[in-house]
C-alpha cells in the first residue's frame, strides 16, 4: 500500500502492512500491526523550501505527493494557479525556528540566503493571516493541508495569527 504521510505521524495502526520509505512495519502479539516512522524522516514543524510547484485542487496535491514527485523536505505543492516568485531553488542557508507557539498565534524566526517558502506544518484553516516583519503576507495552502508563506532573503520574523472574519464581525456587533 503506497500512501503519502505528511506531518509528524510517528505511529500508525493499519489494517494491513504499509510499505513506505519513511518507516518500518512491525507486529506485536496477536494480529496487531504497526508502522513506525524513522526519526531521521520526521518533518520539522517549520521548514524552508526552495522548490514550489502549483496544483489547483487537493486531489492534484495528493496525486503529486503520492506519485513521489515531491520530496516534502525540499519542495512544496501550493494550491495556486501560479507559483512564480514564491521561492528560489538552490542550496545555501535556510533556517526556521519557532520562537512562540500559542493557540491563536505562531512566531517563526527565519534566516535564508535567498527567497524561500516557509512551510508551517499546522493545518490551514480559513482565518489564518500571516505577517512578515509586521507586514501582511499571503498565506497559501501548502502540501494539501499546511500553511505556507513566501519570505525574502535575510533574517525575518514571520507571525501567523488566527483572525477569522466571524470574530471581527461578532466583536463589531457586540
N, C-alpha and C positions, 0 to 999 in steps of 0.2 A: 504494500500500500504506500503510495507516494503522496505526501501531504506537505503543505507549507507550514512551518512552525515559527510564527512570529512572536515577538515579546520574549519574556523570560520564563517560558513554561519549563519547569525543571523535571516534572514527572507527569506521566500520563498513565492511565489505567485503561488501555484499549481492549476491545473485544477480541482483536486478533493482533498478530505481530506487526510492528511498524518497522519498515526499513527506511532509515533516514540518516544521512551522513553526520548530523549533529549530535547523535546519541547512540545508545545501545539498548537492545531489548533484553529483558530478563524475565525470570519466572520465580515466584515464591511458592511455598507449599500449596498443594492443590492445583487449581486452574487459574490462579491469579497471575495475569501478565502485567508487566510494567515496562515503561520506556523511560530512560533517564538521559537527560541532556549532559553532554560533556561540558565540564566547567570552562574550557577554553572556547566554547561556542556560545556562551551566554552573551546576549546582545546588551550593551550598556543602556542605561535608562536614557541617556542623552549622547548623541554622536553626530559628527560632522561628516557629510559625504560630498564628493565632488562630481559624481555622475548622477544625472537625473533624467528619467525617461517619462514621457507623458502616457497617460491612459485615461480614457473617458469614464468608464464605469468600474464599479467594484469587481464585477466579473472579469473585466480585462486585467485588472491589477492581479487578482488571484491567479488567472491563467498565466501571466508573465512570470510570477514568482514560482508557481508550480512547475512551469516548464524549465526552470533553472536558469532563466535569462538574467536574473538579478541576484547578486551577492549582497544581502542586506547590510553587510558590514562596510561595503564600499559604495553602494549605489542605492537609489530610491526610485520608486514609481509614484508619480504625483498625479492626482486626478485633476488634470488641466488640459486645455487644448494645446497650449504651448509652454515649454519649459525653458525657452531661450532666456539666458541671463540669470537663471536661478542659481547656478553653481559653475565653477570651473574645475575641470578634472586636473589630475596631476598630483604628484607627491608633495612633500613638504610638511610643515607643521599644521596640525589641526587638533585642538584640544577643546573639550567641552566638559564643564564641571558644574553640577547642580549646587548652588550656594544656598538656596532656600526652597523648601518644599512644603506647601500648605494646601489645605483643602481647595481654596479657590485661586491660588497663585503659585507659580513656579518661577524661580530665577535661575538662569544658567549663564555662567561666565564662559565666553568663548575666546579663543585665540587661534587665528588661522592666517596663513600667508597668502591666501587667495580666496575669492568668493566661494562660499560653501553653503550647503543646505543643512541647517540644524534640524535633526530629527529627534523629537521627544517621544519616547515610546510610552505614551499615555494615550488613552482613547480620545479621538477627535469627536467633539460634540458641538452642536451649534451654540454659540455664545462665548466660545474661547477667542480672545483677542491676543495679539502679540505686539510687543514694543521692543525696538532695538535702540538702546541708549535713550529711552524715553519717548522715541518717535514711533507712531503706529506703523506696523508692518503687516503684510499679507500672511495669513495662515492657510496652508494647503493641507488637504487630506493626503497623507503620505503612506505608502505601502498598505493602502486599503483602510487602515484603522487609526493611524497615528497622526501627530501634528508635525508639520514641517514649516520652517521659516528661513528664507534666504538671509545670510549675513555677509557683509562685506569683509574684505581682508582687514586684519588688525584685531585689537582687543575690544570686546564689546560685552555689554550686559543685555541679555535677552530676557524679557519678562512675559510670561503667559498669565493672563488674568481671565477669570470666568466672569463675564459681564453680559449676561443674556438680556435681550431686549425686554423680555417679560418682567424682569426685575426692575429695570428702569421705568417701564410703563406702570408697574404696580406702585413704585415709590412716587411717581408723578400723580397718580390718582389719590394716594393717601394724603 
